[in-house]
Amino acid sequence: MVLPHALCSHVQNAFRARHQRICVPHTVQNLGILSILLRNGFVLSVSRGTIDEPSPTAFVEAPEAQRRIWADLKYREDRPVLNGMELISKPSKPVHMTPSEIRAICSGRSAQTVKPLGMGEIAVVKTKSKQYDWLEAREAVQLGLGGEVICRAR
């Protein structure tokens, strides 16, 4: 199983190195986190492909081990839009929050050991809901769902 810290460090390092595009293993977790980054304007696009290229048609025909997710990184005035990604839940200590605790970190108060979200900052939440598996913290508050707070991006 691929852990979220691998994706966080991969995305953060790619932005620092000024890469235009990254390629990560195809997992539900990676797809969920990258789609949240896409919806919140941190990356330009997300597509499926193989090790060689971002091609949805080649993705369907490729074996599982060669499937990848490609993301185009976003820059504004030659500066990265994403300044940092930080893991909140660690493999040794997952951080589960109720909807009221998630609302607290979204509205400027600390909850458990998590600092509040700043301006332009998001938190990724993995819920137990099958319909809404991966959500941004503010979306989870609107839907009244709690879950494990995975990481934050600014």
C-alpha positions as CSV (number, residue, x, y, z in Angstrom):
1,M,0.0,0.0,0.0
2,V,1.3,3.5,-0.9
3,L,1.2,5.9,2.0
4,P,0.1,9.5,1.6
5,H,3.4,10.9,2.7
6,A,5.0,9.5,-0.5
7,L,2.5,11.6,-2.6
8,C,2.9,14.7,-0.4
9,S,6.7,14.7,-0.7
10,H,6.6,13.8,-4.4
11,V,4.3,16.8,-5.2
12,Q,6.2,19.2,-2.9
13,N,9.6,18.2,-4.3
14,A,8.4,18.5,-7.9
15,F,7.1,22.0,-7.3
16,R,10.5,23.0,-5.7
17,A,12.4,21.5,-8.7
18,R,10.0,23.5,-11.1
19,H,8.8,20.4,-12.9
20,Q,5.9,20.9,-15.3
21,R,4.4,17.4,-14.9
22,I,4.6,14.6,-12.4
23,C,3.7,10.9,-12.6
24,V,2.6,8.9,-9.5
25,P,1.3,5.3,-9.1
26,H,-2.4,4.8,-9.8
27,T,-4.2,4.3,-6.5
28,V,-7.6,5.5,-5.2
29,Q,-5.8,7.5,-2.6
30,N,-3.5,9.3,-5.0
31,L,-6.4,10.0,-7.4
32,G,-8.5,11.4,-4.5
33,I,-5.8,13.7,-3.2
34,L,-4.8,14.9,-6.6
35,S,-8.4,15.6,-7.6
36,I,-8.8,17.7,-4.4
37,L,-5.7,19.6,-5.4
38,L,-7.2,20.1,-8.8
39,R,-10.6,21.3,-7.6
40,N,-8.8,23.8,-5.3
41,G,-6.5,25.2,-8.0
42,F,-3.2,23.8,-6.9
43,V,-2.6,21.7,-10.1
44,L,-3.7,22.4,-13.7
45,S,-4.9,19.0,-14.8
46,V,-5.0,15.4,-13.7
47,S,-5.2,12.5,-16.1
48,R,-4.6,8.7,-16.2
49,G,-1.9,7.1,-18.3
50,T,1.0,4.7,-18.3
51,I,4.7,5.0,-17.3
52,D,5.5,6.4,-20.7
53,E,2.7,9.0,-21.3
54,P,-0.5,10.5,-20.0
55,S,-3.0,8.6,-22.3
56,P,-6.4,7.4,-21.0
57,T,-6.7,4.9,-23.9
58,A,-3.3,3.4,-23.1
59,F,-4.3,3.3,-19.4
60,V,-7.2,1.0,-20.1
61,E,-5.0,-1.5,-22.0
62,A,-2.0,-1.3,-19.6
63,P,-1.4,-3.9,-16.9
64,E,-2.0,-2.7,-13.3
65,A,1.7,-2.3,-12.5
66,Q,2.2,0.2,-15.3
67,R,-0.8,2.4,-14.6
68,R,0.0,6.0,-13.5
69,I,-1.7,9.3,-12.7
70,W,-0.2,12.3,-14.4
71,A,-0.6,15.8,-13.0
72,D,0.4,19.1,-14.6
73,L,1.7,21.5,-12.0
74,K,0.6,25.1,-11.7
75,Y,2.8,28.1,-11.5
76,R,1.9,31.8,-11.3
77,E,4.6,34.4,-12.3
78,D,7.2,31.6,-12.2
79,R,6.4,30.8,-8.6
80,P,4.7,27.5,-7.5
81,V,1.1,27.8,-6.5
82,L,1.5,25.1,-3.9
83,N,4.1,26.2,-1.3
84,G,4.0,23.1,0.9
85,M,2.2,19.9,1.8
86,E,2.3,18.5,5.3
87,L,1.1,15.2,6.6
88,I,-1.3,15.4,9.5
89,S,-2.2,11.7,10.0
90,K,0.9,9.6,10.4
91,P,1.0,5.8,9.9
92,S,1.7,5.4,13.6
93,K,-0.9,8.0,14.7
94,P,-3.9,8.6,12.6
95,V,-5.9,11.7,13.3
96,H,-9.7,11.1,13.2
97,M,-12.0,14.1,13.7
98,T,-15.7,14.6,14.1
99,P,-17.5,17.1,11.9
100,S,-17.4,19.7,14.7
101,E,-13.7,19.3,15.1
102,I,-13.2,19.7,11.3
103,R,-15.4,22.8,11.5
104,A,-13.1,24.2,14.2
105,I,-9.9,23.9,12.2
106,C,-11.7,25.4,9.2
107,S,-12.9,28.4,11.3
108,G,-9.6,29.3,12.9
109,R,-9.5,27.2,16.1
110,S,-7.3,24.2,16.9
111,A,-8.7,20.8,17.4
112,Q,-6.8,17.9,18.9
113,T,-3.2,18.6,17.9
114,V,-4.0,20.1,14.5
115,K,-3.5,23.9,14.0
116,P,-6.2,25.8,12.2
117,L,-6.1,26.3,8.5
118,G,-4.8,29.6,7.2
119,M,-5.9,31.7,4.3
120,G,-5.7,29.7,1.0
121,E,-4.9,26.5,2.9
122,I,-6.8,23.2,2.5
123,A,-7.0,19.9,4.4
124,V,-7.7,16.5,2.9
125,V,-10.2,14.3,4.7
126,K,-10.8,10.6,4.1
127,T,-14.3,9.8,5.2
128,K,-16.0,6.5,5.8
129,S,-18.8,7.4,3.3
130,K,-18.7,5.3,0.1
131,Q,-20.2,8.2,-1.9
132,Y,-17.8,10.8,-0.6
133,D,-14.5,8.9,0.0
134,W,-12.0,11.8,-0.3
135,L,-13.1,15.4,0.5
136,E,-11.6,18.8,1.3
137,A,-12.2,19.8,4.9
138,R,-14.8,22.5,4.0
139,E,-16.7,20.1,1.8
140,A,-16.8,17.6,4.7
141,V,-18.2,20.3,7.0
142,Q,-20.9,21.1,4.5
143,L,-21.9,17.5,4.2
144,G,-21.6,16.9,8.0
145,L,-19.0,14.2,7.6
146,G,-16.1,13.4,9.8
147,G,-13.1,11.2,9.1
148,E,-9.3,10.9,9.1
149,V,-7.5,14.2,8.3
150,I,-4.7,13.1,6.0
151,C,-2.7,16.2,5.0
152,R,-2.8,20.0,4.5
153,A,-1.7,22.0,1.5
154,R,-0.9,25.7,1.3
